[in-house]
Amino acid sequence: MTTPSPFAPSGSVPIPLREVESELARQVSAQHAAREHPVQLARMSNLVIFCDQREQAESLAAEVSKVVAIHPARVLLLLGEADAQDAAVSSAALVRSRHNGTAVDAVSELIALHAAGPAVARLPFAVRALLVGDLPINLWWASNQPPPFAGALLFDLAENAQQIIYDSRGWLDPTRAVAATSHWLDAFARALPGGRWRVASDINWRRLKAWRRLLAQALDPTTPGGAAATTTELLLEHGPHAVIQAWELVAWLTRRLGWTVKAGKVEPGIEIRWAFEAPHGTVSVRIRRLADVPSEIRQVRLQCHVDGRPATLAFRPLHATRLELNAEGVEAAPRTLSVQPVALAELVGRQLSDRERDPVFTESMTTAQTLAQSLLK
């Protein structure tokens, strides 16, 4: 096993940790000297990003400029290669133009920190010395390791953070991960010393916004005799790595409709099945994995009655900018919903500026935990 080389994003200057602040100041001065107008150093918060794969770190370094165009921040990009040979904490600094579509006379800071092996545990100490003290702290946990299983490293990085952003897409062992996440969310949301608030957010939840809107319109539980009151079967199909996205949608929908889980069974990598008790009887719910399709929900099919006649409501993406609802078995015009594709950087940038807790997300994750526990019995 060879010692990994220090991580330094393209354009950054490798620099000893103790000289990072002076190097940032030098680069800001150079930006001033190169322009006719004064340059503003833009930052609304500290954004700490942790990842554990070098390829991912390089990709995130390129994405950071898009994130800070939405939410200006001092960015500390951490690469912790725990499975590699021990390598002491190294650092690199970069000041670059912040492009927001209207002006470029603003710059943002990127500090890259790298460690490998046992030295990864020392990254939080390096971070503390580089935070801007009077700004909020946000942590983007960009690892595939679910936060409940991340241990002391996440605890130390998030010690004073007001917000954690994570992405459940691609989590391994989704049943155990979902079962633990609701409890972790509750523990993290407890107030910091001094009564300060904390928020934890899953990027996957933001990806579901259009799906939740269309399903809510079609399955209004207050409509007497409608689809919600006659459903007998619900099927969600998804691409690879999107099982938790489908899981969160099931949790949100079944909670909204007042269904209670009775039993569940899982075929790993193929299908998850639950039996629910609804006010009108038993409902079968399945989440099925499809191969060779994008990593997202591909279809929601609901067997029910519409105006007293058997029908299937089929929800599916027409393309990247539109969701469609077709009522099969009855005469009804398709219903569509326009969708604005949102890249990962924009999802994160929007979440950084969203400082309020989302009670619907929290409640849905409590239901998701109950569904997971039914599979672990």
Backbone hydrogen bonds in HBPLUS format (Angstrom, degrees):
<---DONOR---> <-ACCEPTOR-->    atom                        ^
c    i                          cat <-CA-CA->   ^        H-A-AA   ^      H-
h    n   atom  resd res      DA  || num        DHA   H-A  angle D-A-AA Bond
n    s   type  num  typ     dist DA aas  dist angle  dist       angle   num
A0012-SER N   A0009-PRO O   3.00 MM   3  5.57 164.8  2.02 138.8 141.8     1
A0013-VAL N   A0093-ALA O   2.82 MM  80  5.24 162.5  1.85 144.0 148.3     2
A0093-ALA N   A0013-VAL O   3.00 MM  80  5.24 155.4  2.06 128.8 132.2     3
A0015-ILE N   A0091-SER O   3.04 MM  76  5.81 166.4  2.06 135.5 139.2     4
A0019-GLU N   A0016-PRO O   2.85 MM   3  5.43 155.8  1.91 119.1 127.3     5
A0020-VAL N   A0017-LEU O   3.34 MM   3  5.50 172.2  2.35 112.8 113.4     6
A0023-GLU N   A0019-GLU O   3.01 MM   4  6.19 151.0  2.09 149.4 157.9     7
A0024-LEU N   A0020-VAL O   2.92 MM   4  6.21 157.2  1.97 156.0 162.1     8
A0025-ALA N   A0021-GLU O   3.01 MM   4  6.26 161.9  2.05 149.0 153.8     9
A0026-ARG N   A0022-SER O   2.93 MM   4  6.12 150.6  2.02 140.6 148.8    10
A0027-GLN N   A0023-GLU O   2.98 MM   4  6.24 158.0  2.03 149.6 154.5    11
A0028-VAL N   A0024-LEU O   2.94 MM   4  6.22 154.9  2.00 152.0 159.0    12
A0029-SER N   A0025-ALA O   3.02 MM   4  6.22 161.0  2.06 147.7 152.6    13
A0030-ALA N   A0026-ARG O   3.00 MM   4  6.28 147.3  2.11 142.4 151.8    14
A0031-GLN N   A0027-GLN O   3.00 MM   4  6.28 146.0  2.12 141.8 150.5    15
A0031-GLN N   A0028-VAL O   3.09 MM   3  5.05 119.2  2.48  93.5 108.5    16
A0032-HIS N   A0028-VAL O   2.99 MM   4  6.38 153.4  2.07 149.5 156.7    17
A0033-ALA N   A0029-SER O   2.99 MM   4  6.26 160.8  2.03 148.8 153.5    18
A0034-ALA N   A0030-ALA O   3.12 MM   4  6.23 134.9  2.33 138.0 148.9    19
A0035-ARG N   A0032-HIS O   3.25 MM   3  5.62 166.8  2.27 112.5 116.5    20
A0040-GLN N   A0105-ASP O   3.17 MM  65  6.42 169.6  2.19 134.9 137.1    21
A0107-VAL N   A0040-GLN O   2.85 MM  67  6.25 154.2  1.92 157.2 162.1    22
A0042-ALA N   A0107-VAL O   3.01 MM  65  6.06 159.9  2.05 165.4 171.0    23
A0044-MET N   A0072-PRO O   2.72 MM  28  5.43 167.2  1.74 121.1 122.6    24
A0074-ARG N   A0045-SER O   2.99 MM  29  6.49 152.7  2.07 158.2 164.2    25
A0046-ASN N   A0136-PRO O   2.76 MM  90  6.04 168.4  1.77 166.3 170.4    26
A0138-ASN N   A0046-ASN O   2.80 MM  92  6.00 159.0  1.84 158.2 165.2    27
A0047-LEU N   A0074-ARG O   2.83 MM  27  6.01 172.9  1.84 156.4 156.9    28
A0076-LEU N   A0047-LEU O   2.83 MM  29  6.18 162.6  1.86 155.4 158.7    29
A0048-VAL N   A0138-ASN O   2.80 MM  90  6.10 173.2  1.81 166.6 165.9    30
A0140-TRP N   A0048-VAL O   2.72 MM  92  6.08 164.7  1.74 160.8 166.3    31
A0049-ILE N   A0076-LEU O   2.85 MM  27  6.13 168.3  1.86 155.8 158.3    32
A0078-LEU N   A0049-ILE O   2.69 MM  29  5.83 172.6  1.69 170.7 173.4    33
A0050-PHE N   A0140-TRP O   3.02 MM  90  6.43 161.4  2.05 160.7 164.2    34
A0142-ALA N   A0050-PHE O   2.78 MM  92  5.53 136.4  1.97 150.0 164.4    35
A0051-CYS N   A0078-LEU O   3.03 MM  27  6.27 151.3  2.12 151.3 159.3    36
A0080-GLY N   A0051-CYS O   3.03 MM  29  6.43 163.4  2.06 157.1 160.8    37
A0057-ALA N   A0053-GLN O   2.95 MM   4  6.27 153.7  2.02 150.9 159.1    38
A0058-GLU N   A0054-ARG O   2.97 MM   4  6.27 157.9  2.01 156.8 161.3    39
A0059-SER N   A0055-GLU O   3.09 MM   4  6.35 153.6  2.17 143.4 150.6    40
A0060-LEU N   A0056-GLN O   2.84 MM   4  6.10 159.9  1.88 154.7 160.2    41
A0061-ALA N   A0057-ALA O   2.93 MM   4  6.10 149.6  2.02 145.6 153.7    42
A0062-ALA N   A0059-SER O   3.18 MM   3  5.37 126.9  2.48  98.3 110.8    43
A0063-GLU N   A0059-SER O   3.14 MM   4  6.46 139.9  2.31 138.4 150.0    44
A0063-GLU N   A0060-LEU O   2.98 MM   3  4.80 119.5  2.36  91.0 107.3    45
A0064-VAL N   A0060-LEU O   2.93 MM   4  6.01 138.1  2.11 153.4 162.1    46
A0066-LYS N   A0063-GLU O   2.88 MM   3  5.47 133.6  2.10 115.9 128.1    47
A0067-VAL N   A0063-GLU O   3.21 MM   4  6.60 148.1  2.32 147.4 156.8    48
A0067-VAL N   A0064-VAL O   3.01 MM   3  5.01 118.8  2.39  96.4 112.3    49
A0068-VAL N   A0064-VAL O   2.95 MM   4  6.26 167.9  1.96 167.8 167.9    50
A0070-ILE N   A0067-VAL O   3.01 MM   3  5.54 147.1  2.12 110.5 119.6    51
A0071-HIS N   A0067-VAL O   2.94 MM   4  6.20 165.3  1.96 149.1 154.0    52
A0075-VAL N   A0109-GLU O   3.08 MM  34  6.13 172.8  2.08 149.8 149.5    53
A0111-ILE N   A0075-VAL O   2.80 MM  36  6.13 161.6  1.83 159.1 165.5    54
A0077-LEU N   A0111-ILE O   2.77 MM  34  6.10 147.8  1.87 152.0 162.5    55
A0113-LEU N   A0077-LEU O   2.85 MM  36  6.14 162.9  1.88 152.2 155.6    56
A0079-LEU N   A0113-LEU O   2.90 MM  34  6.29 157.2  1.95 159.1 166.7    57
A0115-ALA N   A0079-LEU O   3.09 MM  36  6.55 151.8  2.18 166.2 170.6    58
A0081-GLU N   A0115-ALA O   3.03 MM  34  6.43 156.9  2.09 156.0 154.3    59
A0084-ALA N   A0081-GLU O   3.22 MM   3  5.64 166.8  2.24 115.2 118.6    60
A0117-GLY N   A0081-GLU O   2.96 MM  36  6.28 158.3  2.00 138.6 136.7    61
A0087-ALA N   A0116-ALA O   3.05 MM  29  4.72 157.8  2.10 118.0 114.5    62
A0116-ALA N   A0087-ALA O   3.11 MM  29  4.72 161.7  2.15 135.2 135.0    63
A0090-SER N   A0114-HIS O   2.85 MM  24  5.25 153.0  1.92 146.6 155.8    64
A0114-HIS N   A0090-SER O   2.99 MM  24  5.25 156.4  2.04 142.3 146.4    65
A0092-ALA N   A0112-ALA O   2.93 MM  20  5.10 137.5  2.11 142.2 149.3    66
A0112-ALA N   A0092-ALA O   2.87 MM  20  5.10 161.9  1.90 147.7 153.3    67
A0094-LEU N   A0110-LEU O   2.89 MM  16  5.12 139.3  2.05 153.5 161.3    68
A0110-LEU N   A0094-LEU O   2.81 MM  16  5.12 152.4  1.88 159.9 166.0    69
A0096-ARG N   A0108-SER O   3.12 MM  12  5.73 156.9  2.18 156.3 161.5    70
A0108-SER N   A0096-ARG O   2.94 MM  12  5.73 155.6  2.00 159.5 165.6    71
A0098-ARG N   A0106-ALA O   2.79 MM   8  5.46 164.1  1.82 143.6 140.7    72
A0120-VAL N   A0117-GLY O   3.09 MM   3  5.95 171.3  2.10 127.4 130.2    73
A0121-ALA N   A0118-PRO O   3.23 MM   3  6.10 152.6  2.31 122.1 125.9    74
A0122-ARG N   A0119-ALA O   2.90 MM   3  5.39 158.2  1.95 114.1 121.4    75
A0123-LEU N   A0120-VAL O   3.05 MM   3  5.53 167.5  2.07 117.6 121.7    76
A0125-PHE N   A0122-ARG O   3.19 MM   3  5.54 127.9  2.47 106.8 119.1    77
A0126-ALA N   A0122-ARG O   3.37 MM   4  6.77 152.8  2.45 149.1 156.5    78
A0126-ALA N   A0123-LEU O   3.02 MM   3  5.15 118.4  2.41 102.1 117.4    79
A0127-VAL N   A0123-LEU O   2.95 MM   4  6.24 155.6  2.01 157.1 164.8    80
A0128-ARG N   A0124-PRO O   3.08 MM   4  6.31 160.4  2.12 148.7 152.0    81
A0130-LEU N   A0127-VAL O   2.88 MM   3  5.30 151.6  1.96 114.6 123.8    82
A0135-LEU N   A0132-VAL O   3.21 MM   3  5.82 164.6  2.23 128.0 128.6    83
A0162-GLN N   A0137-ILE O   2.86 MM  25  5.77 155.0  1.92 153.3 158.5    84
A0139-LEU N   A0163-GLN O   2.85 MM  24  6.19 165.2  1.87 157.3 162.4    85
A0165-ILE N   A0139-LEU O   2.79 MM  26  6.22 158.3  1.83 157.1 163.0    86
A0141-TRP N   A0165-ILE O   2.78 MM  24  6.02 147.2  1.89 160.8 172.0    87
A0149-PHE N   A0146-PRO O   2.91 MM   3  5.63 152.6  1.99 127.1 134.8    88
A0150-ALA N   A0147-PRO O   3.14 MM   3  5.08 171.5  2.15 111.7 114.1    89
A0155-PHE N   A0151-GLY O   3.27 MM   4  6.50 164.4  2.30 149.3 154.0    90
A0156-ASP N   A0152-ALA O   2.85 MM   4  6.00 161.6  1.88 153.7 157.4    91
A0157-LEU N   A0153-LEU O   2.99 MM   4  6.22 161.6  2.03 150.7 156.0    92
A0158-ALA N   A0154-LEU O   2.88 MM   4  5.91 151.7  1.96 151.1 158.2    93
A0159-GLU N   A0156-ASP O   3.44 MM   3  5.17 165.2  2.46  98.8 102.6    94
A0161-ALA N   A0158-ALA O   3.14 MM   3  4.83 159.0  2.18 100.1 106.7    95
A0199-VAL N   A0162-GLN O   2.80 MM  37  6.22 144.4  1.93 138.4 149.3    96
A0164-ILE N   A0199-VAL O   2.87 MM  35  6.43 148.4  1.97 150.6 161.1    97
A0201-SER N   A0164-ILE O   2.87 MM  37  6.32 156.4  1.93 161.2 169.2    98
A0166-TYR N   A0201-SER O   2.94 MM  35  6.34 162.3  1.97 165.3 171.0    99
A0203-ILE N   A0166-TYR O   2.83 MM  37  6.21 161.5  1.86 159.4 164.9   100
A0171-TRP N   A0168-SER O   3.27 MM   3  5.58 164.2  2.30 130.7 127.6   101
A0170-GLY N   A0241-HIS O   3.06 MM  71  4.31 142.3  2.21 132.5 133.6   102
A0177-ALA N   A0173-ASP O   3.14 MM   4  6.31 163.5  2.17 155.3 160.2   103
A0178-VAL N   A0174-PRO O   2.83 MM   4  5.88 168.3  1.84 152.5 155.0   104
A0179-ALA N   A0175-THR O   3.01 MM   4  6.11 159.8  2.06 145.9 152.2   105
A0180-ALA N   A0176-ARG O   3.14 MM   4  6.30 143.6  2.28 142.4 150.2   106
A0181-THR N   A0177-ALA O   3.05 MM   4  6.11 135.9  2.25 144.1 156.1   107
A0184-TRP N   A0180-ALA O   3.17 MM   4  6.38 159.6  2.21 149.1 155.3   108
A0185-LEU N   A0181-THR O   2.78 MM   4  6.00 160.1  1.82 158.5 163.4   109
A0186-ASP N   A0182-SER O   3.09 MM   4  6.34 157.5  2.15 146.7 152.0   110
A0187-ALA N   A0183-HIS O   3.02 MM   4  6.30 157.3  2.07 148.7 155.0   111
A0188-PHE N   A0184-TRP O   2.87 MM   4  6.09 160.4  1.91 155.7 160.9   112
A0189-ALA N   A0185-LEU O   2.98 MM   4  6.07 152.4  2.06 146.6 153.7   113
A0192-LEU N   A0196-ARG O   2.91 MM   4  5.07 150.0  2.00 140.8 147.5   114
A0195-GLY N   A0192-LEU O   3.09 MM   3  5.76 133.1  2.32 149.0 148.5   115
A0205-TRP N   A0202-ASP O   2.97 MM   3  5.44 136.3  2.17 109.3 120.2   116
A0206-ARG N   A0203-ILE O   3.02 MM   3  5.28 121.6  2.37 103.2 117.3   117
A0207-ARG N   A0203-ILE O   3.16 MM   4  6.57 146.8  2.28 147.4 157.1   118
A0208-LEU N   A0205-TRP O   3.15 MM   3  5.31 145.3  2.28 100.6 110.5   119
A0209-LYS N   A0206-ARG O   3.25 MM   3  5.53 169.4  2.26 114.9 116.4   120
A0212-ARG N   A0208-LEU O   2.89 MM   4  6.06 166.4  1.91 167.7 171.1   121
A0213-ARG N   A0209-LYS O   3.05 MM   4  6.27 151.3  2.13 144.4 152.5   122
A0214-LEU N   A0210-ALA O   3.03 MM   4  6.28 167.6  2.04 157.9 159.3   123
A0215-LEU N   A0211-TRP O   2.99 MM   4  6.10 169.3  2.00 155.2 158.7   124
A0216-ALA N   A0212-ARG O   2.94 MM   4  5.88 153.4  2.01 140.2 147.8   125
A0217-GLN N   A0213-ARG O   3.11 MM   4  6.33 150.9  2.20 144.4 151.6   126
A0218-ALA N   A0214-LEU O   3.08 MM   4  6.32 156.6  2.14 148.4 154.5   127
A0219-LEU N   A0215-LEU O   2.85 MM   4  5.78 146.1  1.96 149.2 157.6   128
A0223-THR N   A0220-ASP O   3.10 MM   3  5.79 169.6  2.11 123.1 126.1   129
A0226-GLY N   A0223-THR O   3.34 MM   3  5.55 156.9  2.40 129.1 125.8   130
A0229-ALA N   A0226-GLY O   3.22 MM   3  5.59 130.9  2.47 105.0 116.6   131
A0230-THR N   A0227-ALA O   3.14 MM   3  5.30 161.8  2.17 108.3 113.9   132
A0232-THR N   A0303-GLN O   2.92 MM  71  5.73 159.2  1.96 149.8 155.1   133
A0284-SER N   A0232-THR O   3.06 MM  52  6.33 166.2  2.08 140.3 138.6   134
A0303-GLN N   A0233-GLU O   2.85 MM  70  5.08 158.8  1.89 147.0 153.9   135
A0234-LEU N   A0284-SER O   2.76 MM  50  6.19 154.0  1.82 160.8 168.6   136
A0286-ARG N   A0234-LEU O   2.84 MM  52  6.30 155.0  1.91 157.7 166.2   137
A0235-LEU N   A0301-ARG O   2.80 MM  66  5.07 163.2  1.83 155.1 159.8   138
A0301-ARG N   A0235-LEU O   2.78 MM  66  5.07 164.6  1.80 153.0 158.4   139
A0236-LEU N   A0286-ARG O   2.87 MM  50  6.24 155.7  1.93 151.5 159.6   140
A0288-ARG N   A0236-LEU O   2.77 MM  52  6.14 166.7  1.79 165.8 170.4   141
A0237-GLU N   A0299-GLN O   2.88 MM  62  5.19 164.4  1.90 151.4 155.1   142
A0298-ARG N   A0237-GLU O   2.76 MM  61  5.53 165.0  1.78 144.0 148.8   143
A0299-GLN N   A0237-GLU O   3.31 MM  62  5.19 149.7  2.41 139.5 135.8   144
A0238-HIS N   A0288-ARG O   3.00 MM  50  6.42 152.1  2.08 161.6 169.5   145
A0290-LEU N   A0238-HIS O   2.72 MM  52  5.76 157.2  1.77 172.5 173.6   146
A0239-GLY N   A0296-GLU O   2.93 MM  57  5.37 154.2  2.00 142.3 150.3   147
A0242-ALA N   A0239-GLY O   3.24 MM   3  5.74 152.4  2.32 139.4 138.5   148
A0246-ALA N   A0242-ALA O   3.16 MM   4  6.51 158.5  2.21 152.1 156.8   149
A0247-TRP N   A0243-VAL O   2.86 MM   4  6.07 152.1  1.93 143.7 152.8   150
A0248-GLU N   A0244-ILE O   2.84 MM   4  5.99 160.3  1.88 148.8 152.0   151
A0249-LEU N   A0245-GLN O   3.20 MM   4  6.45 150.0  2.30 140.8 148.6   152
A0250-VAL N   A0246-ALA O   2.95 MM   4  6.27 156.5  2.01 151.6 157.8   153
A0251-ALA N   A0247-TRP O   2.92 MM   4  6.19 162.9  1.95 153.1 157.8   154
A0252-TRP N   A0248-GLU O   2.96 MM   4  6.13 162.9  1.99 145.7 150.3   155
A0253-LEU N   A0249-LEU O   2.94 MM   4  6.06 168.4  1.96 151.4 154.7   156
A0254-THR N   A0250-VAL O   2.89 MM   4  5.93 173.3  1.89 157.5 159.8   157
A0255-ARG N   A0251-ALA O   3.13 MM   4  6.06 153.5  2.20 140.5 147.8   158
A0256-ARG N   A0252-TRP O   3.00 MM   4  6.13 156.5  2.05 143.9 151.0   159
A0257-LEU N   A0253-LEU O   2.94 MM   4  6.18 147.6  2.04 148.5 157.2   160
A0259-TRP N   A0254-THR O   2.94 MM   5  5.18 157.7  1.99 155.4 156.5   161
A0258-GLY N   A0255-ARG O   3.18 MM   3  5.09 150.9  2.27  97.8 106.6   162
A0260-THR N   A0277-GLU O   2.95 MM  17  5.09 161.9  1.98 136.6 142.3   163
A0277-GLU N   A0260-THR O   2.66 MM  17  5.09 165.4  1.68 151.3 155.2   164
A0262-LYS N   A0275-ALA O   2.74 MM  13  5.52 165.4  1.76 167.3 163.9   165
A0275-ALA N   A0263-ALA O   2.91 MM  12  5.43 157.0  1.96 151.4 154.6   166
A0265-LYS N   A0273-ARG O   2.80 MM   8  5.25 151.8  1.88 152.7 157.9   167
A0273-ARG N   A0265-LYS O   2.77 MM   8  5.25 172.2  1.78 167.5 169.5   168
A0267-GLU N   A0271-GLU O   2.77 MM   4  5.22 169.2  1.78 173.4 174.8   169
A0270-ILE N   A0267-GLU O   2.88 MM   3  5.45 157.0  1.93 148.1 149.0   170
A0271-GLU N   A0267-GLU O   3.07 MM   4  5.22 149.9  2.16 137.4 146.5   171
A0289-ARG N   A0270-ILE O   2.94 MM  19  5.33 171.4  1.95 154.1 154.2   172
A0272-ILE N   A0287-ILE O   2.87 MM  15  5.10 152.2  1.95 143.9 153.2   173
A0287-ILE N   A0272-ILE O   2.85 MM  15  5.10 155.3  1.91 147.4 154.4   174
A0274-TRP N   A0285-VAL O   2.82 MM  11  5.18 155.8  1.88 156.1 161.3   175
A0285-VAL N   A0274-TRP O   2.96 MM  11  5.18 172.5  1.97 154.5 155.1   176
A0276-PHE N   A0283-VAL O   2.83 MM   7  5.06 171.4  1.84 156.8 159.6   177
A0283-VAL N   A0276-PHE O   2.87 MM   7  5.06 159.3  1.91 140.4 146.1   178
A0278-ALA N   A0281-GLY O   2.71 MM   3  5.08 163.1  1.74 152.6 156.2   179
A0281-GLY N   A0278-ALA O   3.00 MM   3  5.08 161.9  2.04 109.7 115.6   180
A0296-GLU N   A0294-PRO O   2.89 MM   2  5.65 131.5  2.13 108.7  93.7   181
A0300-VAL N   A0315-PHE O   2.82 MM  15  4.97 154.5  1.89 146.4 151.9   182
A0315-PHE N   A0300-VAL O   2.76 MM  15  4.97 174.0  1.76 156.7 158.9   183
A0302-LEU N   A0313-LEU O   2.91 MM  11  5.06 151.2  1.99 141.1 150.3   184
A0313-LEU N   A0302-LEU O   2.90 MM  11  5.06 163.6  1.93 146.9 148.0   185
A0304-CYS N   A0311-ALA O   2.97 MM   7  5.49 174.8  1.98 158.5 158.9   186
A0311-ALA N   A0304-CYS O   2.87 MM   7  5.49 159.3  1.91 149.4 145.4   187
A0306-VAL N   A0309-ARG O   2.83 MM   3  5.30 156.2  1.89 153.8 153.4   188
A0309-ARG N   A0306-VAL O   3.09 MM   3  5.30 165.7  2.12 110.8 115.2   189
A0312-THR N   A0328-GLU O   2.91 MM  16  4.99 154.1  1.97 141.6 148.6   190
A0328-GLU N   A0312-THR O   2.76 MM  16  4.99 160.0  1.80 161.9 155.7   191
A0314-ALA N   A0326-ASN O   2.86 MM  12  5.20 172.4  1.87 159.3 161.7   192
A0326-ASN N   A0314-ALA O   2.93 MM  12  5.20 161.6  1.97 144.5 149.7   193
A0316-ARG N   A0324-GLU O   2.98 MM   8  5.52 157.4  2.04 153.1 160.5   194
A0324-GLU N   A0316-ARG O   2.84 MM   8  5.52 163.6  1.86 154.0 159.2   195
A0318-LEU N   A0322-ARG O   2.87 MM   4  5.55 150.5  1.96 140.2 149.9   196
A0322-ARG N   A0319-HIS O   3.35 MM   3  5.68 178.0  2.35 119.0 118.7   197
A0339-VAL N   A0321-THR O   2.81 MM  18  4.50 167.7  1.83 116.3 116.1   198
A0323-LEU N   A0337-LEU O   2.89 MM  14  5.14 162.8  1.92 149.1 154.2   199
A0337-LEU N   A0323-LEU O   2.82 MM  14  5.14 149.8  1.91 148.4 153.1   200
A0325-LEU N   A0335-ARG O   2.64 MM  10  4.98 153.2  1.71 156.4 163.4   201
A0335-ARG N   A0325-LEU O   2.89 MM  10  4.98 161.9  1.93 145.0 150.2   202
A0346-GLU N   A0343-ALA O   3.09 MM   3  5.36 119.8  2.47 102.3 116.7   203
A0347-LEU N   A0343-ALA O   2.99 MM   4  6.33 157.0  2.05 155.6 162.9   204
A0348-VAL N   A0344-LEU O   3.00 MM   4  6.27 163.0  2.03 157.8 161.5   205
A0349-GLY N   A0345-ALA O   2.87 MM   4  6.00 162.1  1.90 145.1 151.0   206
A0350-ARG N   A0346-GLU O   2.92 MM   4  6.01 160.2  1.96 149.2 153.4   207
A0351-GLN N   A0347-LEU O   3.09 MM   4  6.24 156.0  2.15 140.9 147.9   208
A0352-LEU N   A0348-VAL O   2.93 MM   4  6.18 150.5  2.02 154.0 161.8   209
A0353-SER N   A0350-ARG O   3.16 MM   3  5.45 135.2  2.37 102.1 113.4   210
A0354-ASP N   A0351-GLN O   2.99 MM   3  4.90 153.9  2.06 101.9 110.3   211
A0362-THR N   A0358-ASP O   3.14 MM   4  6.47 163.6  2.16 154.3 158.8   212
A0363-GLU N   A0359-PRO O   2.90 MM   4  6.05 164.4  1.93 148.9 152.9   213
A0364-SER N   A0360-VAL O   2.91 MM   4  6.01 155.6  1.97 143.4 150.7   214
A0365-MET N   A0361-PHE O   2.92 MM   4  6.15 152.0  2.00 150.5 157.8   215
A0366-THR N   A0362-THR O   3.09 MM   4  6.39 141.4  2.25 141.9 152.2   216
A0367-THR N   A0363-GLU O   3.11 MM   4  6.48 153.2  2.19 146.1 152.6   217
A0368-ALA N   A0364-SER O   2.80 MM   4  6.11 153.6  1.87 145.2 153.7   218
A0369-GLN N   A0365-MET O   2.94 MM   4  6.09 146.5  2.05 138.1 145.9   219
A0370-THR N   A0366-THR O   3.18 MM   4  6.52 150.9  2.27 140.5 147.6   220
A0370-THR N   A0367-THR O   3.05 MM   3  5.03 114.4  2.50  95.0 110.6   221
A0371-LEU N   A0367-THR O   2.97 MM   4  6.35 153.3  2.05 152.1 159.5   222
A0372-ALA N   A0368-ALA O   2.98 MM   4  6.25 152.1  2.06 144.6 152.2   223
A0373-GLN N   A0369-GLN O   2.93 MM   4  6.19 158.3  1.97 151.6 157.2   224
A0374-SER N   A0370-THR O   3.14 MM   4  6.37 141.1  2.30 140.5 149.9   225
A0375-LEU N   A0372-ALA O   2.97 MM   3  5.28 140.9  2.13 104.4 115.9   226
A0376-LEU N   A0372-ALA O   3.22 MM   4  6.54 129.8  2.49 141.4 155.1   227
A0376-LEU N   A0373-GLN O   3.24 MM   3  5.05 136.7  2.43  92.2 103.9   228
